[in-house]
Amino acid sequence: MTQSAVGRQVAALEEYLGTPLFNRFKRRISLTEAGELYAKRVRENLERIERDTLATMAHRSAGGIIELAVIPTFATRWLIARLPEFYTKHENVVINLTTRAAPFLFKDTPFDAAIHFGDPIWPGSVTKYLFGEEITAVCSPRLLAGTENLSAREVADFTLLHQSARPDAWRQWLAQAGVHDVDSMKGQRYELFSMLVEAAKAGLGVALIPRFLIAHELRSGELVRPCDLSLPNDKGYYLVYPEQKQNSSLISTFERWLISAAEDYVRDDVAMTNQGPRTNTHPQARFD
């Protein structure tokens, strides 16, 4: 369409709506407040139509689609690596992953299920426990210059790296060792654990990270534990889905596989920990 044709369409739309959508100043235009709100709503609806269209197209050759909301680093460092096993058993099922860190209402989203970290409280939903976590201090071996088995107080002398959503983690970790007289809030903050992992690998400081997220780096030696002290977390990772989907065969299939994968992980992790030179107490896992 030509510019003048677009202009006529916009003018017709404004007349139909009964309100101006643009501020016009000579050759410059900008959205009015009503225009910004209208654009936002139209954009959201167009994106929803696009998702629905792609989902319908995918159904042509698939056994079903699961729209899964998942914590970013959990997805990239644990779930995705295990999905090939799921697809070998259920090749016609499609699992679409979208990152969501905070709880939400399923009725306001396109999601069928979510993987959530926290407490098993999600109104109107079924929660299935996967596993807990153990937070441990890690850093680049370059940072230690050959030293090891540091005390918690000695670790606190390094730059402390923080995950933004867990600002109190270092204070809790140090308090567990009886260290209360240091500034546990000093250092840099990162939004995602994946960023924290890279910062620790780069030698920027010592980070507190759930051990299951850095299993590869610990095995390869890219990251080391300067201190044996770990901080168990009373929260856990859960599969969550709306109560009305309890009879969904697709969700049940994914649930059975995911819980089995979680059980295998916990079993392997405990065995590896017990074989290693350092032994840590892993939070007891519970399965429904």
Beta strands, then each sheet from edge to edge (+ up, - down):
strand 1: 22-25
strand 2: 28-31
strand 3: 64-70
strand 4: 93-99
strand 5: 113-118
strand 6: 125-138
strand 7: 160-163
strand 8: 188-190
strand 9: 206-210
strand 10: 230-242
sheet 1: 1+ 2-
sheet 2: 4+ 3+ 5+ 10- 6+ 9- 7- 8-
end
